[in-house]
Amino acid sequence: METADADIKETGWRGSHALWLGAAKAAFLAGGVDAVKIQPLASGLDLSRTSFYWFFKDRAAILDALLADWDATNTQALVDATDAYAETIPEAILNLLSVFLDDAAFDSRFDFAMRGWALQSDAVMARVTAADERRLAAIRRMFGRFGFTPAEADVRARTVYLVQIGYISMQAQESLTTRMARIPAYVKTYSGQMPTDAELARFYARHRFDGDGGQND
C-alpha cells in the first residue's frame, strides 16, 4: 500500500504526457513555437523541469507531438466530415462546413499557429503541405461520390478548402448570424445546388442556431 501511495504521489508530481502536451499547446497558441520551452512549461505547471523528461526526450519531441496532435485532431476531423453520411452534395458540404464552425472538432487557432510555424521551418512546412493534400484529397473524394468528374471535384474541393483556410489565415471575424446567412449561397457556389430547407434546418439545429438570427441554448 505504501509503495502504491508513493507511486501515485510521484506520478502526480511528474504530471502526465497529456498534461505536458496540453501546456505546450496552450503556450504554442498564445505565443507560437518560440513560447514552447521546457522550463516555462514546468513553471506554469508547478512541476520540476526533470519531470518533463519522463514523458518527452527533449524539446524536439514535444514539438513533434504537437504536430502529431494537430494532424490527429484538425486534419482527422475534416476527413471524417467528408466521409459522413449525406444523401446529397449540399448535405455533404454542410457536414464539412460544420467542422469549421466547431472549435471542439477543428481548432482554427491551432491551424493558424501551425501555419505560422511552417513559415519558420521547412520540415514543418512539409508536414503542413502533406496535411493540406490529405484534406483536399478527402474533399475531392466527397465530390466524386456524387458524380463529379475528377477535374470538377478538384476545382470544387480547392474552392471549398481555400476559402475556409482563408478565413483562418486572415483571422476573419464574422458574427454567427452573418456566417449562417451566407451558408446557403456558399453551398450553391461550391456544389451548384441550393440546400433544401430541411437540410438547412438540420444544419442550423446542429449549431443551435434558430434561423432567425439567434442561438438556442
C-alpha positions as semicolon CSV with decimal commas, in nm:
position;residue;x (nm);y (nm);z (nm)
1;M;0,000;0,000;0,000
2;E;0,281;0,241;0,089
3;T;0,452;0,173;-0,244
4;A;0,127;0,232;-0,436
5;D;0,067;0,559;-0,248
6;A;0,422;0,670;-0,320
7;D;0,379;0,586;-0,688
8;I;0,058;0,789;-0,704
9;K;0,225;1,089;-0,541
10;E;0,527;1,064;-0,768
11;T;0,310;1,030;-1,077
12;G;0,110;1,334;-0,972
13;W;0,431;1,531;-0,914
14;R;0,562;1,443;-1,259
15;G;0,236;1,520;-1,434
16;S;0,140;1,319;-1,741
17;H;0,204;1,307;-2,113
18;A;-0,135;1,470;-2,176
19;L;-0,074;1,741;-1,917
20;W;0,262;1,843;-2,062
21;L;0,128;1,830;-2,416
22;G;-0,173;2,040;-2,317
23;A;0,057;2,300;-2,162
24;A;0,272;2,301;-2,474
25;K;-0,033;2,351;-2,693
26;A;-0,156;2,640;-2,479
27;A;0,185;2,806;-2,499
28;F;0,202;2,744;-2,872
29;L;-0,139;2,901;-2,933
30;A;-0,054;3,200;-2,719
31;G;0,298;3,273;-2,838
32;G;0,398;3,048;-3,125
33;V;0,670;2,785;-3,134
34;D;0,923;3,006;-2,953
35;A;0,696;3,002;-2,647
36;V;0,721;2,623;-2,616
37;K;1,020;2,583;-2,384
38;I;1,071;2,328;-2,111
39;Q;1,138;2,550;-1,811
40;P;0,844;2,788;-1,869
41;L;0,617;2,488;-1,918
42;A;0,742;2,335;-1,594
43;S;0,694;2,662;-1,407
44;G;0,343;2,702;-1,541
45;L;0,254;2,350;-1,430
46;D;0,431;2,391;-1,096
47;L;0,639;2,084;-1,174
48;S;1,011;2,028;-1,185
49;R;1,196;2,053;-1,513
50;T;1,317;1,695;-1,471
51;S;0,954;1,575;-1,470
52;F;0,934;1,669;-1,836
53;Y;1,189;1,404;-1,929
54;W;0,972;1,121;-1,801
55;F;0,740;1,185;-2,095
56;F;0,949;1,350;-2,367
57;K;1,310;1,300;-2,469
58;D;1,370;1,667;-2,537
59;R;1,204;1,985;-2,668
60;A;1,207;1,848;-3,023
61;A;1,000;1,552;-2,904
62;I;0,721;1,765;-2,760
63;L;0,720;1,983;-3,071
64;D;0,682;1,670;-3,281
65;A;0,398;1,561;-3,052
66;L;0,226;1,895;-3,117
67;L;0,246;1,832;-3,491
68;A;0,107;1,482;-3,448
69;D;-0,175;1,610;-3,226
70;W;-0,269;1,876;-3,482
71;D;-0,287;1,615;-3,757
72;A;-0,481;1,371;-3,539
73;T;-0,739;1,633;-3,442
74;N;-0,785;1,902;-3,705
75;T;-0,698;1,700;-4,014
76;Q;-0,879;1,388;-3,899
77;A;-1,192;1,587;-3,808
78;L;-1,206;1,726;-4,159
79;V;-1,151;1,386;-4,321
80;D;-1,420;1,231;-4,101
81;A;-1,665;1,506;-4,201
82;T;-1,615;1,431;-4,570
83;D;-1,695;1,065;-4,501
84;A;-2,009;1,141;-4,300
85;Y;-2,342;1,019;-4,434
86;A;-2,514;1,254;-4,679
87;E;-2,788;1,193;-4,934
88;T;-2,700;1,496;-5,149
89;I;-2,392;1,701;-5,225
90;P;-2,534;2,008;-5,046
91;E;-2,582;1,795;-4,736
92;A;-2,224;1,665;-4,768
93;I;-2,093;2,021;-4,792
94;L;-2,295;2,122;-4,487
95;N;-2,132;1,833;-4,299
96;L;-1,793;1,971;-4,399
97;L;-1,875;2,333;-4,314
98;S;-1,993;2,218;-3,972
99;V;-1,636;2,122;-3,885
100;F;-1,513;2,476;-3,937
101;L;-1,786;2,608;-3,707
102;D;-1,695;2,373;-3,422
103;D;-1,370;2,461;-3,242
104;A;-1,401;2,144;-3,037
105;A;-1,362;1,943;-3,358
106;F;-1,139;2,171;-3,565
107;D;-0,942;2,429;-3,369
108;S;-0,885;2,718;-3,609
109;R;-0,630;2,875;-3,372
110;F;-0,425;2,555;-3,390
111;D;-0,430;2,568;-3,770
112;F;-0,330;2,935;-3,771
113;A;-0,041;2,877;-3,530
114;M;0,079;2,571;-3,722
115;R;0,091;2,767;-4,047
116;G;0,289;3,040;-3,876
117;W;0,538;2,782;-3,753
118;A;0,563;2,636;-4,103
119;L;0,695;2,971;-4,228
120;Q;0,994;2,922;-3,997
121;S;1,069;2,556;-4,070
122;D;1,096;2,363;-4,397
123;A;1,027;2,040;-4,212
124;V;0,707;2,174;-4,061
125;M;0,604;2,323;-4,394
126;A;0,638;1,976;-4,546
127;R;0,411;1,832;-4,275
128;V;0,154;2,108;-4,325
129;T;0,163;2,066;-4,702
130;A;0,108;1,692;-4,663
131;A;-0,187;1,756;-4,433
132;D;-0,335;2,005;-4,678
133;E;-0,310;1,750;-4,957
134;R;-0,472;1,483;-4,740
135;R;-0,759;1,720;-4,664
136;L;-0,801;1,817;-5,029
137;A;-0,795;1,453;-5,135
138;A;-1,075;1,378;-4,889
139;I;-1,287;1,663;-5,023
140;R;-1,222;1,552;-5,381
141;R;-1,342;1,202;-5,289
142;M;-1,654;1,353;-5,136
143;F;-1,740;1,530;-5,461
144;G;-1,653;1,218;-5,658
145;R;-1,913;1,017;-5,466
146;F;-2,180;1,248;-5,606
147;G;-2,078;1,208;-5,968
148;F;-1,843;1,499;-6,024
149;T;-1,561;1,434;-6,268
150;P;-1,206;1,433;-6,127
151;A;-1,138;1,776;-6,276
152;E;-1,461;1,922;-6,134
153;A;-1,403;1,759;-5,797
154;D;-1,051;1,902;-5,779
155;V;-1,155;2,261;-5,852
156;R;-1,457;2,248;-5,625
157;A;-1,252;2,092;-5,345
158;R;-0,995;2,369;-5,376
159;T;-1,268;2,632;-5,375
160;V;-1,420;2,498;-5,053
161;Y;-1,092;2,440;-4,875
162;L;-0,902;2,752;-4,976
163;V;-1,194;2,973;-4,876
164;Q;-1,207;2,811;-4,532
165;I;-0,831;2,833;-4,483
166;G;-0,854;3,194;-4,600
167;Y;-1,095;3,263;-4,315
168;I;-0,837;3,121;-4,075
169;S;-0,529;3,284;-4,228
170;M;-0,694;3,626;-4,244
171;Q;-0,846;3,574;-3,899
172;A;-1,174;3,695;-4,046
173;Q;-1,430;3,788;-3,784
174;E;-1,799;3,730;-3,854
175;S;-2,094;3,703;-3,623
176;L;-2,267;3,367;-3,624
177;T;-2,573;3,534;-3,776
178;T;-2,372;3,675;-4,067
179;R;-2,193;3,350;-4,133
180;M;-2,510;3,145;-4,120
181;A;-2,682;3,386;-4,359
182;R;-2,407;3,317;-4,614
183;I;-2,416;2,939;-4,582
184;P;-2,685;2,867;-4,847
185;A;-2,502;3,076;-5,108
186;Y;-2,170;2,916;-5,019
187;V;-2,322;2,571;-5,064
188;K;-2,462;2,669;-5,404
189;T;-2,125;2,816;-5,507
190;Y;-1,939;2,503;-5,400
191;S;-2,182;2,245;-5,540
192;G;-2,402;2,418;-5,797
193;Q;-2,708;2,326;-5,590
194;M;-2,901;2,502;-5,318
195;P;-2,954;2,309;-4,993
196;T;-3,314;2,224;-4,915
197;D;-3,498;2,385;-4,625
198;A;-3,480;2,054;-4,439
199;E;-3,105;2,027;-4,490
200;L;-3,054;2,383;-4,366
201;A;-3,282;2,321;-4,068
202;R;-3,073;2,020;-3,964
203;F;-2,753;2,220;-4,012
204;Y;-2,885;2,512;-3,803
205;A;-3,003;2,274;-3,531
206;R;-2,659;2,114;-3,517
207;H;-2,516;2,454;-3,431
208;R;-2,807;2,557;-3,208
209;F;-2,898;2,839;-3,445
210;D;-3,267;2,924;-3,465
211;G;-3,256;3,053;-3,824
212;D;-3,378;3,399;-3,725
213;G;-3,052;3,542;-3,605
214;G;-3,042;3,383;-3,261
215;Q;-2,866;3,091;-3,098
216;N;-3,053;2,835;-2,895
217;D;-2,916;2,733;-2,557
